[in-house]
Amino acid sequence: MSAAAPAVALHVDEQPVVAAPPASAGRALLRTWEGRIGIGLGLAVLVLIVVGPWLAPYPPDAIGVGHSTAGPSSSHLFGTDNLGRDVLSRFLNGGRSVLFVPVAAVVVSFIIGGGAGMLAAYARGWVDLVVTRAFDLLITLPPLLLVIIVISGAGSSTAVLIATVAAVFVPRVGRVVRGATQSVVTSDYVAAAQARGERTASILVRELLPNVAAPAIADFALRITYAVIFVATLSFLGLGAQPPSSDWGVMVAGYRTFLPTQPWATFLPAIGIALISISFNLIADAITRHITRERSDEPVPL
């Protein structure tokens, strides 16, 4: 009978593989060409809007600083309008409302609509039913008709314009945030917070908000794109900023009849509006791709 072969213990000297933490949204933006171009364009336009009024060679409403509808010259780099006002000076002073009003309106819509959407998804039951039906009712209202009714009764001040644009976006933002919250509201950490007896407000802010922040940020950037175009359209139609304001939407509306003689008066503000919209659109695309990639890399539960 042969002796049994001694057992040989095999020791594999390997280090455990640790998965790398997912890249943050900020780093993900800088890794994609959409994010880099979007951030670059956004920063360039932001600097132009902030610093522009101090770089303007003339007051934006100064009449007769040059000949009417004159072309570019050494004293007026982009010519003058029909009243002899410097086009470059008006352009450098007109971007603040185009950016401030949309951003403020979207922030308000996310506070109201996003908060209501999160609460509806968490509370469920009759609360969810009432909130979702309210969102559905508001979405059925034509946005332009709603704006016309509000502005005709309350005026076209900046505060009214922000509140009106926010009212248009509240139900749309609320539905997006509600859908994102529904996917995480049944998670274990929410149940644990409920078992600890935490208040509803604490659960919404500390447990749910961080976990719906990524899709909410992507939608935030996209909503700003919509809001910029919407606010510029209102100014173009005479429902927003009013002449003699140098708002870019007002400039496009007022100078479109002078395209054959002074095209720069229309092109400059139109290009500014387009750059803002493109920058936020590219940022939203980059964030959306980052979210999609992270979700595709999540392990499938067994």
Secondary structure, DSSP 8 states (H G I E B T S, - for coil): ------------------------HHHHHHHSHHHHHHHHHHHHHHHHHHHHHHH-SS-TT-TTSS-TT----SSSTT-B-TTS-BHHHHHHHSSHHHHHHHHHHHHHHIIIIIHHHHHHHHH-HHHHHHHHHHHHHHHHS-HHHHHHHHHHHH---HHHHHHHHHHHHHHHHHHHHHHHHHTTTTSHHHHHHHHTT--HHHIIIIIIHHHHHHHHHHHHHHHHHHHHHHHHHHHHTTSSS-TT---HHHHHHHHGGGTTT-THHHHHHHHHHHHHHHHHHHHHHHHHHHHHHHHHTS----
